[in-house]
Amino acid sequence: MYPSGKFFYISAWVFIVFGLVSFESKSQGYVSYFTGDTSDIQTSTQPGFVLMGGSTENDEAMKWWLNKANGGDVLVIRASGSNGYNSYLFSELGITVNSVETLVFQNRQAAFSPYVKKRLAECEALWIAGGDQSVYTNYWKNSPVDSLINFLINVKKVPVGGTSAGMAILGEAYFDAKNGSVTSSESLSNPFGSRVSIGRGDFLKIPLLEKTITDTHFDNPDRRGRLFTFLARLYSDSSEPYFGIASEEKTAVCIDNQGVARVFGNSPSTEFAYFIQVNCENDSLPENCNPNSQLTWKRNNAALKVCKIPGTNAGTNFFDLTDWFTESGGTWENWFANNGLFFSNAGFPPNCVTSQFSQDEAVLIETYPNPVLDLIKVQSQEEIIEVRILDQMGRVIQINRPGQNLFEFSVNHLPKGFYFLEIRNIKERIFNKKFQKI
C-alpha cells in the first residue's frame, strides 16, 4: 500500500498510522481519505454481496459484510461526499479491519489513475456509496474501474456491497438514470420514454445477479410500478425473462456464496425486500409494451410473482436465489398492469421452480493442496485446456496448457502470498480458485 514506517509524505500531507488523513490529486481527479494502518496486508476473504436500500445503513448487515474481509483493507468508492464511512467502518461497528480508505471520484480521468487501480486491486472489501448512478456509469463503465470491480467479484472473491445508487448498479441489468430519475406513473404511461434508460450485460457481473435488475428506496417513493416497467422492457427487448430484487430504505439483502439472500431490517419496525420474477405458469410476455403507449402486462392478473420478505435484526428471513422459490418468512403477491395502471394483490408461490442459471450439470474442479509450498494439482472431470496464475493485481504471471484432466505444476518460485487460478476446460467453461503460497 505505502512504504512501512510511522510517516509517509505526499504533496505536503502527512500520513499518520491509525489516523484519518486525506490528500487530493487534482491532476488525476480524485480525493482520498485514509484511516488505519498504512501497511498492506492480504487476508483470506469470503465472497458476499450487500444490496442496501438507502437511507441509514443497517449495522448488522454491515457487520455481516465486514466480517468477510477477515481483517483486511476496506475501500469505499463514491463520486460525492467525503469521509463519512471511514470511522463507521473502521471502529464504530466493532469489527477489526486493517484500514478504511474512501476514494471520491471527481471525473472519469480518476478511473485511469495508477493509484486508484492499485487500491482497488489490493482491497479485501469494496463498498459503493450512494449518489447518482448516471455519474457512476459515466465515470466507471468501460474503464479500469469496472474491470477491477469484476476482478474483485469473480477472481479475488472479496465481499462487495452498495447502497442506493451503489446497489442500483450491481445487477446485470441496471437503471442508468442518464436522463434523470423516473417515477412509477411516468414509466407505466410510456415504457419507452427517454427516462426509462436501462443498461444490461455491459457493466458489473455478479453471477448470482445474472438476468437481474435491482431497485432501491422502494418505499419512498413507491417504485413498484417503475421496477415492473423495467422488467417489462427487459423482457420485451431481450425475449428473456429477468428477475428483480428491491430493498426498502433501511433494509439490506445480504447474499452469501451459496445464493442465500438474508434480509436485514430494524425490527420491530416493518421493512421489506422484494424478490420478483416473471410468472412461469402463464404465457408471460407483456400484452402491450410499445413506445408512446401505456403498459399492459396482465397475464391473468398475475404477470409477476413477488415474494415480500420482512427484514429482521438477525437476518433470519431469507430467499434462495438458486431456485427463486425457497424462502422463509415471506408472503407472495401478484403484480400486473393494465393501461398504465399498476395493481398488486395477494398471491401464492409459482407452481414451477424457475432459475436464472443454466441447467447444465456442474463440472467438478478440484485444486489442492491449499496452502501450497511447491506443487499444486488441478483435477477436472473434463479436459483442462489452460491454467493461468494471477497475482493480487489481476496480472497474469504464468500460463500452462496441460490438455489433460489431471495436471500438476510447481509454484515454488512464487513469493509468499495469495494468488488466483483461472482454469479453462475443453467446453470453454472458466473456473476461478484462490490459493495461498507459503
C-alpha positions in Angstrom: 0.0 0.0 0.0 2.6 2.6 1.2 6.1 2.3 2.4 6.2 1.0 6.0 7.1 3.3 8.9 5.4 5.9 11.0 5.1 8.6 8.4 4.7 8.8 4.7 4.5 12.1 2.7 2.5 13.0 -0.3 2.2 16.6 -1.6 2.9 18.0 1.9 0.2 15.9 3.5 1.3 13.7 6.4 0.0 10.2 6.7 -0.1 9.0 10.3 -0.6 5.4 11.1 -4.1 4.8 12.5 -5.1 8.4 11.9 -7.6 10.0 9.4 -5.8 11.8 6.7 -6.6 13.0 3.2 -5.0 14.1 0.0 -6.3 15.5 -3.2 -4.9 14.8 -6.7 -6.4 17.5 -8.8 -4.5 16.4 -11.9 -5.9 12.9 -11.7 -9.4 13.8 -10.4 -9.9 12.1 -7.0 -9.7 12.8 -3.3 -8.5 10.1 -0.8 -9.5 9.8 2.8 -7.5 7.2 4.7 -8.0 5.7 8.2 -5.9 2.9 9.8 -2.6 1.1 9.2 -0.8 2.1 6.0 0.9 -1.3 5.6 -0.9 -3.5 3.1 -2.0 -6.9 4.3 -3.5 -9.8 2.5 -6.2 -11.9 4.1 -8.3 -14.9 3.0 -11.7 -13.3 2.2 -15.1 -14.7 1.7 -17.4 -13.6 -1.1 -20.7 -11.9 -0.2 -22.9 -9.1 -1.6 -24.9 -6.5 0.2 -27.9 -4.7 -1.5 -28.7 -1.8 0.8 -31.9 0.2 0.0 -30.7 3.6 1.0 -31.1 6.0 3.9 -29.0 4.9 7.0 -27.0 1.7 6.9 -28.2 -1.4 8.7 -25.4 -2.1 11.2 -26.0 -5.8 11.4 -25.8 -6.2 7.6 -22.6 -4.1 7.5 -21.1 -6.3 10.2 -22.0 -9.4 8.1 -20.2 -7.8 5.2 -17.1 -6.6 7.1 -16.5 -9.9 8.7 -16.0 -11.4 5.3 -13.0 -9.2 4.8 -11.2 -11.1 7.6 -9.4 -8.0 9.0 -8.2 -6.8 5.6 -8.3 -3.4 3.9 -11.6 -1.8 3.1 -12.2 0.5 0.2 -15.2 2.9 -0.3 -15.7 4.4 -3.7 -18.1 7.3 -4.5 -18.4 10.4 -6.6 -19.8 12.8 -4.0 -19.5 13.3 -0.2 -16.3 12.7 1.8 -15.1 10.6 4.6 -18.4 9.6 6.3 -17.7 5.9 6.1 -14.2 5.9 7.5 -14.7 5.9 11.3 -18.0 4.0 11.0 -16.4 1.0 9.2 -13.0 1.3 11.0 -14.1 1.4 14.6 -17.8 2.0 15.3 -19.1 -1.4 14.3 -16.6 -3.3 16.4 -15.2 -5.4 13.5 -11.4 -5.3 13.2 -10.1 -4.2 9.8 -6.6 -3.1 8.8 -7.7 0.2 7.2 -10.5 2.0 5.5 -10.0 4.3 2.6 -12.6 6.4 0.7 -11.8 7.5 -2.8 -14.0 10.3 -4.1 -14.0 10.4 -7.9 -14.2 13.9 -9.4 -14.2 12.9 -13.1 -13.7 9.9 -15.4 -9.9 10.5 -15.5 -9.6 9.2 -12.0 -10.6 5.8 -13.2 -7.3 5.5 -15.1 -5.1 6.7 -12.2 -2.4 4.2 -11.2 -3.1 4.9 -7.6 -6.8 4.2 -7.9 -6.2 1.0 -9.8 -3.7 -0.2 -7.2 -6.0 0.5 -4.3 -8.9 -1.4 -6.0 -6.7 -4.4 -6.7 -5.4 -4.5 -3.2 -8.6 -4.2 -1.1 -10.2 -7.1 0.8 -13.7 -5.4 0.8 -15.4 -2.9 -1.6 -18.3 -0.6 -0.7 -20.0 1.6 -3.3 -21.7 4.5 -1.7 -24.9 6.2 -2.6 -25.0 9.0 -5.1 -26.0 9.2 -8.8 -25.7 6.0 -10.8 -25.5 8.1 -14.1 -22.2 9.5 -12.7 -21.0 6.0 -11.8 -21.7 4.6 -15.2 -20.2 7.7 -16.9 -17.0 7.6 -14.8 -16.5 3.8 -14.4 -18.1 1.8 -17.3 -15.6 0.6 -19.9 -12.7 1.8 -17.7 -10.1 0.1 -15.5 -12.5 0.5 -12.5 -15.3 -1.8 -13.8 -12.6 -4.3 -14.9 -11.1 -4.3 -11.4 -14.5 -4.5 -9.7 -15.3 -7.5 -11.8 -11.9 -8.9 -10.8 -12.7 -8.4 -7.1 -16.1 -10.1 -7.6 -15.1 -13.1 -9.8 -11.4 -13.8 -9.2 -10.3 -12.4 -5.9 -13.8 -13.0 -4.4 -14.0 -10.2 -1.9 -17.2 -9.0 -0.3 -18.8 -6.2 -2.3 -21.8 -4.1 -1.4 -23.6 -0.9 -2.2 -26.4 1.4 -1.0 -28.8 3.4 -3.1 -27.0 4.2 -6.4 -24.3 1.8 -5.3 -26.9 -1.0 -5.1 -28.6 0.1 -8.3 -25.5 -0.8 -10.4 -24.8 -4.2 -9.0 -27.3 -6.2 -11.2 -26.5 -7.5 -14.7 -29.2 -5.1 -15.8 -29.4 -1.6 -14.3 -31.3 1.7 -14.5 -28.6 4.1 -15.5 -30.5 7.4 -14.9 -28.6 9.1 -17.7 -31.7 11.2 -18.5 -32.7 11.7 -14.9 -34.9 9.7 -12.5 -38.3 8.3 -13.5 -41.4 7.7 -11.4 -43.7 4.7 -11.5 -46.6 6.6 -13.2 -44.3 8.1 -15.8 -42.7 4.8 -16.7 -46.0 2.9 -16.8 -47.5 5.5 -19.1 -44.7 5.1 -21.7 -42.2 2.2 -21.1 -40.0 3.6 -23.9 -39.8 7.1 -22.6 -36.4 8.8 -22.6 -36.1 8.5 -18.8 -36.6 4.7 -18.9 -33.0 4.1 -19.7 -31.7 0.6 -18.9 -28.3 -1.0 -19.5 -27.7 -4.7 -19.4 -24.8 -7.1 -19.7 -22.1 -4.4 -20.1 -21.0 -3.3 -16.7 -20.7 -5.3 -13.4 -21.0 -9.1 -13.4 -22.1 -10.9 -10.3 -23.1 -14.4 -11.3 -25.8 -14.6 -8.6 -27.4 -11.5 -10.1 -27.3 -12.7 -13.7 -30.5 -11.7 -15.5 -31.4 -9.5 -12.5 -32.1 -5.8 -12.1 -32.2 -4.0 -8.7 -34.1 -1.0 -7.3 -33.7 1.0 -4.1 -35.6 3.4 -1.8 -38.6 1.1 -2.6 -40.9 2.6 0.0 -40.1 6.3 -0.6 -41.4 6.9 -3.1 -43.4 3.9 -4.2 -41.3 2.4 -7.0 -43.1 -0.9 -7.6 -44.6 0.4 -10.9 -41.1 1.6 -12.0 -39.4 -1.8 -11.5 -42.4 -3.5 -13.0 -41.8 -1.4 -16.1 -38.1 -2.1 -16.2 -38.8 -5.9 -16.1 -41.4 -5.5 -19.0 -38.8 -3.6 -21.1 -36.1 -6.1 -20.4 -38.4 -9.0 -21.4 -39.6 -7.2 -24.5 -36.1 -6.1 -25.6 -34.3 -9.4 -25.0 -37.1 -12.0 -25.3 -35.8 -13.4 -22.0 -37.4 -13.1 -18.6 -35.5 -11.1 -16.0 -35.6 -11.1 -12.2 -35.8 -8.1 -9.8 -34.6 -7.5 -6.3 -35.6 -4.4 -4.4 -34.9 -3.1 -0.9 -36.9 -0.5 1.1 -34.9 2.2 2.9 -33.1 0.8 6.0 -33.3 -2.7 4.6 -30.4 -4.8 3.3 -30.3 -8.0 1.3 -27.1 -10.0 2.1 -26.2 -12.7 -0.4 -23.8 -15.4 0.6 -21.7 -17.6 -1.9 -24.4 -20.3 -1.8 -27.0 -17.9 -3.2 -29.0 -17.5 0.1 -30.2 -13.9 0.4 -30.9 -12.9 4.0 -33.0 -9.8 4.7 -31.8 -7.5 7.5 -34.0 -4.7 8.9 -34.6 -2.8 12.1 -37.4 -4.9 13.6 -39.9 -4.5 15.2 -40.4 -1.8 12.6 -41.5 -3.5 9.4 -39.1 -3.1 6.4 -39.2 -5.3 3.4 -37.2 -6.7 0.5 -38.8 -7.9 -2.7 -37.8 -10.8 -4.9 -39.6 -10.6 -8.3 -39.9 -13.0 -11.1 -42.0 -13.5 -14.3 -44.8 -15.9 -13.7 -43.8 -19.2 -15.1 -47.3 -20.6 -15.0 -48.7 -18.4 -17.9 -47.9 -17.1 -21.3 -45.7 -14.4 -20.0 -44.7 -11.7 -22.5 -46.4 -8.3 -21.9 -49.6 -7.8 -23.9 -48.6 -4.2 -24.8 -45.1 -2.8 -24.2 -44.6 -0.3 -27.0 -43.3 3.3 -27.5 -45.8 6.0 -26.6 -48.3 3.5 -25.3 -49.5 2.7 -21.8 -48.1 -0.5 -20.5 -50.4 -3.5 -20.2 -49.0 -6.7 -18.7 -51.7 -8.6 -17.0 -51.5 -12.4 -17.8 -54.5 -13.4 -15.7 -53.7 -10.6 -13.3 -50.5 -12.3 -12.2 -47.8 -11.2 -14.7 -45.2 -11.2 -11.9 -44.8 -13.4 -8.8 -43.3 -11.5 -5.9 -42.0 -12.7 -2.6 -42.1 -9.9 0.0 -39.8 -10.6 3.0 -39.6 -8.5 6.1 -36.2 -7.8 7.5 -35.1 -8.8 11.0 -32.2 -7.7 13.2 -30.5 -11.1 12.8 -31.3 -11.6 9.1 -33.3 -14.8 9.9 -35.7 -14.5 6.9 -34.2 -15.4 3.6 -34.8 -16.1 -0.1 -32.8 -18.7 -2.2 -31.5 -17.2 -5.4 -30.5 -20.6 -6.8 -34.1 -21.7 -7.3 -36.1 -18.5 -6.9 -38.7 -20.4 -4.8 -37.4 -21.5 -1.4 -37.9 -18.8 1.2 -38.5 -18.2 4.9 -40.7 -15.5 6.5 -42.1 -14.1 3.2 -45.6 -13.6 1.7 -46.4 -13.8 -2.0 -48.1 -11.2 -4.2 -49.2 -11.0 -7.8 -48.3 -7.8 -9.7 -49.8 -6.7 -13.0 -50.6 -3.5 -15.0 -53.5 -2.5 -17.2 -53.4 0.6 -19.4 -50.7 2.2 -17.5 -52.1 1.5 -14.0 -50.2 -0.8 -11.6 -52.0 -3.3 -9.4 -51.0 -5.8 -6.7 -52.9 -8.4 -4.8 -52.3 -11.4 -2.5 -50.9 -14.4 -4.3 -49.3 -17.8 -4.0 -45.8 -19.2 -4.9 -45.5 -20.2 -8.5 -46.2 -23.9 -9.3 -43.0 -24.3 -11.2 -39.4 -23.9 -10.0 -37.5 -21.4 -12.1 -33.9 -20.4 -12.1 -31.7 -17.9 -13.8 -28.9 -20.4 -14.0 -28.1 -22.9 -16.7 -29.4 -26.4 -16.1 -26.2 -28.0 -17.4 -24.6 -30.4 -15.0 -21.8 -28.7 -12.9 -18.3 -29.9 -13.7 -16.2 -30.6 -10.7 -12.9 -28.8 -10.5 -10.5 -29.6 -7.6 -7.3 -27.8 -6.7 -5.0 -29.0 -3.9 -3.2 -28.6 -1.5 -4.1 -25.1 -0.2 -2.0 -23.6 1.2 0.7 -24.9 -1.1 4.5 -25.0 -0.7 5.7 -26.4 -4.0 3.4 -28.5 -6.2 -0.3 -27.6 -6.8 -2.6 -30.1 -8.5 -5.7 -29.4 -10.7 -8.2 -32.1 -11.4 -11.3 -32.0 -13.5 -14.0 -34.3 -14.9 -13.2 -32.8 -18.3 -10.0 -31.9 -20.1 -8.2 -28.8 -18.8 -7.1 -26.6 -21.7 -5.5 -23.7 -19.9 -4.5 -22.7 -16.3 -3.4 -19.2 -15.6 -1.9 -17.8 -12.4 -2.9 -14.3 -11.5 -1.5 -12.1 -8.8 -3.4 -9.8 -6.4 -3.3 -7.0 -9.1 -5.0 -9.3 -11.6 -1.9 -9.6 -13.7 -1.2 -13.0 -15.5 2.2 -14.2 -14.2 2.1 -17.8 -15.5 0.2 -19.8 -18.2 0.1 -23.6 -18.5 -1.7 -25.5 -21.2 -1.9 -29.1 -20.0 -4.5 -30.7 -22.3 -5.4 -33.4 -19.7 -7.8 -34.0 -16.8 -5.1 -34.1 -14.0 -2.3 -31.7 -14.0 0.3 -30.5 -11.5 2.9 -27.8 -11.6 5.3 -26.0 -9.4 4.7 -22.7 -7.7 7.9 -22.9 -5.6 9.2 -19.9 -7.5 6.4 -17.6 -6.4 6.8 -15.3 -3.4 4.6 -16.0 -0.4 1.1 -14.6 -0.7 -2.3 -15.1 -2.2 -2.8 -15.9 -5.9 -5.6 -17.0 -8.2 -6.0 -19.8 -10.7 -8.1 -19.2 -13.8 -8.9 -22.6 -15.2 -10.5 -23.2 -18.7 -11.8 -26.6 -19.7 -12.5 -28.1 -23.1 -16.1 -26.7 -23.1 -14.7 -23.2 -22.6 -16.0 -23.1 -19.0 -13.9 -20.9 -16.8 -13.4 -21.6 -13.1 -11.6 -19.4 -10.6 -9.8 -20.7 -7.5 -7.8 -18.8 -4.8 -4.7 -20.3 -3.2 -2.0 -19.3 -0.7 1.7 -19.8 -1.4 3.6 -20.5 1.8 
